[in-house]
Amino acid sequence: MTDLNKALSLVPQIREAHEEAERCQRSSHTRALEYAIKAGDALTLAKEAVGHGAFGIWRQQNLPGIPPTTATLYMRLADHKDKFRVGGDISNTVADLSAKGEPRLLKAAALLPKRPLTPAQITAAKIRKDAKAAAQKGNEGIAKEWLKPLGVDELVFVLMEVFDAEYLKGLPAVLTKALPAAVGMERRV
């Protein structure tokens, strides 16, 4: 049997398991997880047969009723099925959810370990974090960071570029008043 034929032979099994998982999920039946894992096992076999790059297209053509996120969920549940078995570290939590009438597949998936981030996701997270920190600092914080390393002559040049002569005429008087207080604060520290 060729790999493609092997994958195609799994289609009825995947559909049946998906339909049972959906039915059980709607009726709050505790076997939804069992059927989702069964579908995930078959999807994983199909993915291995057709290859990683072609799997999305294959799934779309042969299993249009199963959204990509659902297929991924099933495969993740199947990858960690040992954790849902008796004695697994998640099995008691799933049993608790089932006893409460909440055996939802997404709740079970939330108990799984997080997938490691890709380098692109790590970079994007760092950029978001830096942008958030910059936004929290506000304009004064950014200006202070930018102006602090400037020498006095460079600072005067920047002020002359930004402000008009009338504004700058009042600067010596303000500096004369502010400097003794600033120097006094430095001595206390």
WOFENGI-V740415 format. One record per residue. OMEGA is omega in degrees with one decimal (999 if undefined). Layout:
BEGIN
OMEGA
OMEGA
END
This chain:
BEGIN
179.0
-179.2
-179.9
177.5
177.5
179.6
179.7
178.9
179.7
-175.5
-179.9
179.3
179.8
179.6
-178.3
-179.8
178.6
-179.8
178.1
178.8
178.6
-179.8
179.7
179.4
-179.8
-177.1
-179.5
179.1
-174.7
-177.7
179.6
179.9
179.7
-179.3
177.8
178.7
178.1
177.2
179.9
176.7
-179.1
177.4
178.7
176.9
179.0
179.9
177.3
-177.8
-176.6
-180.0
-174.6
-175.5
-176.7
-173.4
-179.0
179.1
178.9
-179.6
-178.6
-178.7
-172.5
-178.7
-176.3
-179.4
179.6
179.7
-179.4
-179.4
177.8
178.5
178.2
178.1
179.6
-178.4
176.9
177.9
179.1
178.8
-176.7
-174.5
179.4
-180.0
-179.0
179.2
178.3
-178.7
176.4
-175.1
178.4
-171.0
-180.0
179.3
177.7
177.4
177.1
178.2
179.9
-179.8
178.7
-177.8
-178.0
-178.4
-178.0
-177.5
179.3
176.8
176.9
179.8
179.4
179.3
-178.3
176.5
179.4
177.0
178.2
-179.6
175.3
176.9
179.2
178.8
178.3
178.9
179.6
178.7
179.1
178.9
178.2
-179.6
179.3
179.6
178.9
179.0
179.2
179.5
179.7
178.9
-179.3
-176.8
-179.0
-179.7
179.4
179.7
-179.8
178.6
-177.4
-176.0
-173.9
-177.8
-178.8
171.9
-177.5
-179.9
178.0
178.9
178.1
178.7
178.9
179.8
179.4
178.5
-174.5
-173.6
177.7
-175.2
-179.7
178.8
-176.8
179.2
-179.2
-176.2
-179.6
-178.9
179.5
179.4
-180.0
178.5
-173.4
-175.2
179.7
179.2
-179.9
179.3
177.9
179.1
179.4
-178.3
179.9
-175.8
999
END
